[in-house]
Amino acid sequence: MTRSTILHIGATKEVLTKQQKEFNRLTKKIEQLEKTLAEFRRGRDILNERHGKEMAPLFREMHACQVEIVKGMDKVFPDKIFKKTDHKKLSYLITDTSFDLISKHGYEDLKIIFNKYNEHDYDTVNAEVDRQAADMAKGMASFFGVEFEDDVDISTTEKFHEKMFEKISEQEEILEEEQRIFDEKKAAKKKTQKQLDREEEQKNEELRVTKSVRSVYMDLVKALHPDREKDEAEKQRKTEIMQRVTQAYNDNNLMALLKLQMEFDRIDKEHLERLADEQLLYYNKVLKQQVIDLDFEKAEIVEELGEFSGLEPYYVRSAEILIFKFNDDLRLLKKELKDTKKEIELWNDPLKVKSYLKTYKIPKEEDFDFYW
């Protein structure tokens, strides 16, 4: 049975100091965040695996069915049963469906069919779509104060985000340089003794915080370093432990280092309770930064999972919700695929197509007139 390494002060104390209470609050928060992050990572791994095994094959099958539908529409198009209005509707359906299959899923052989029913060939239309998308992206970027040159390609979401990131990074570098110059000019001015004392105290404070983490690290290194072991099995065990210690130190993860101290009997809970408030003050500063870092990591993975699942970030509260959403999407996709397979028969029968076209209306033009 694994011994508990939960960091908490209070087992033998009736009254806690301010720093002890803060230590408990921060360690509890870190425990919760690490648990949540571990859950989200497991959920992400499960969803990625299931998407590849269950969802992706269904999408490929769906696209293959849609290709058959386009070919069926092309085949029945010349039938004399259709009038001019029917032909107009069929042309729209053929170009609309085939354009997505070519541009999004790579069915290049459908270009021949697309070109038969559209005034302009696919490559010309696609170039215009890219141009309009780029213009819209530039307008959006301009709203955020980012300007792109005319020859910059931002025709896809990926390219837009890439170029936006580059531009924002460039602007941040300019701002940082301006701030550096400002700070240098400010530093060049004669400082009062009070300012100098404050800066010196800040440097000393940062040094004490760094030393507090390093002291924990060095205690573990002295006790667990594998080079002192002659027994190969024990040497291998300590090598693996030191990898954990070094990783925690490199991550500035005080929580993990303290847990390792407890795990390998370097400290116990009574030791934590005997720590002076001054030492806890430095520990708490490190733990506060760890909470900030974990919160940021959580926000990043929540956004990633939201995009993957089609959910707004505030709905991404647990892996169970994501898996439930995935199962629901999978069920709907299977139903849609089943219906699409039935549609293939419809588009190969001129009479059924004629009946369908009677009730079909071409959608009104959107912002982009993709097919002119």
Secondary structure, DSSP 4 states (H G I P E B T S, - for coil): -PPP------SS-SS--HHHHHHHHHHHHHHHHHHHHHHHHHHHHHHHHHIIIIIHHHHHHHHHHHHHHHHHHHHHTT-TT--HHHHHHHHHHHHHHHHHHHHHH--GGGHHHHHHHSSS-HHHHHHHHHHHHHHHHHHHHHHTT----TT----SHHHHHHHHHHHHHHHHHHHHHHHHHHHHHHHHSPPPHHHHHHHHHHHHHHHHHHHHHHHHHHHHHHHH-GGG--SHHHHHHHHHHHHHHHHHHHTT-HHHHHHHHHHTTS--HHHHHHS-HHHHHHHHHHHHHHHHHHHHHHHHHHHHHHHHHT--GGG---HHHHHHHHHHHHHHHHHHHHHHHHHHHHTT-HHHHHHHHHH--PPPP-SS-TT-
